[in-house]
Amino acid sequence: MIDSATRAETAPAHSTGWIRDRLRKKNDDDWERPAPTRDQVRRDIIGTAAVILVAAIALETSRGFGAAGGEDRPIWLQHLVLALMVAPLALRRRFPITVLLVSSVLFFLLSTYMPAISTQLAFQAAYFASIYSGVAWARDRRLLRLALVAVVAAMALWLILGFTVSNFYDSFVESLNESATEDDDTYRGILPPLASYAFYSFLINAAFFGGAILFGLTSWRSAHQRERLAEQADQLRTQSAELAHQAVVNERLRIARELHDVVAHHIAVIGVHAGAARRVMEKKPETAAGALQTIEDSSREAVEEMRSLLGVLRASDEADPAGDGARRSPEPGLADLETLVAEHRANGLRVTFTRVEDIPGALDTVAAPLALSVYRTVQESLANVCRHSTAGSAVVALRTGSSDGVRWLEVETVDDGGPRPGSRAGSGFGLRGIRERAALHGGTADIGPRAGGGWRVRVRFTQR
């Protein structure tokens, strides 16, 4: 603890540079520690009152072995001095720098006025706590540096004056002469008595002030780290919510593409057969009935597929795992292309379908998502032929291959017709969906008229 006889309650002035270096190592001056909560301030007030009570009991107890000896002032005044030193701690977190400065002034004045009381543990612990709280809770770090430099410089000056200007030197030498004998080697050491005592005081005070500052810095940095971790946790929660929202949006876009392709295909079939039924209704009732049957079947298939797709949306919005919305039909794939082509042949479009594999069985290893994209591409391509082209035939080719070590799957649909007169332009969502599917699998799409007439849709998907 600090020795009151020397009034040396601090480290020498040259230690302030080390303190400033320690403070500068944390380049976070822009961060301000949040002010204490009401509960924290209330605990500080209650804790300070408890310390004052314990300090009073300790002071009276210490009289039994002479710890407060030599002090002839009234007992109530001694307790008042001790309470004054502890009292500022009630606001140590609310006004940390102010408490640091006030406690420093009180420490100087009260130690000079009543040296015996300054040796009490509560007196010195209160000053240690004020320094610690100032460093740990100060929101203005630049102002804190100035306050620390001022306090350390003032105490260093006080130490120097105590060893030079005051009568401490004469009293110290006199006490040595009175207690030393000719044969006594008590004061023999590597340094003269006064120098030894000054160096010893420096070590004690350096540990006192350095410890308070370092503990305060540790607390401040821990609070900063906790706040940064809390901010990062908030960012992660926000990003997770955004990713979840983006996943929902992407799923809805996928469903929108699927829904467009399903509706376009079946509406095209219904339109073709409705027109045929209208033309032959009077002359060939049997043919008209067959066309109407096809319309009925296609309508039912469209409803079933739309119900399956929209069920995904319902299942995400309603907790109904046992309901119809949670059940989905199997997604179509490469094996369903023959059925798709057969439907269009039945509608009067001559469709040729070819499969070319560079490696036997290559088409059997295509992943389900890629197979679905290929199916929807062919479905949209043939639906466009029925709606917007005068073509009477189309060719669908499915090929596999590799380029530069990258496997690819290509599907191509070509027809020999031109734009159908009176056909209105579509919304463009079908072709956009084809391009989006190609981009989804890292592929490319080539869509447009052919040089020799007709229309081509060629998409190359990358196999992963």
Secondary structure, 3 states (H helix, E strand, C coil): CCCHHHCCCCCCHHHHHHHHHHHHCCCCCCCCCCCCCHHHHHHHHHHHHHHHHHHHHHHHHHHHHCCCCCCCCCHHHHHHHHHHHHHHHHHCCCCHHHHHHHHHHHHHHHHHHCHHHHCCHHHHHHHHHHHHHHHHHCCCHHHHHHHHHHHHHHHHHHHHHHHHCCCHHHHHHHHHHHHCCCCCCCCCCCCCHHHHHHHHHHHHHHHHHHHHHHHHHHHHHHHHHHHHHHHHHHHHHHHHHHHHHHHHHHHHHHHHHHHHHHHHHHHHHHHHHHHHHHHHCCCCHHHHHHHHHHHHHHHHHHHHHHHHHHHHHHHHHCCCCCCHHHCCCCCCCHHHHHHHHHHHHHCCCEEEEEEECCCCCHHHHCCHHHHHHHHHHHHHHHHHHHHHECCCEEEEEEEEEEECCEEEEEEEEEECCCECCCCCCCCCHHHHHHHHHHHHCCCEEEEEECCCCCEEEEEEEECC
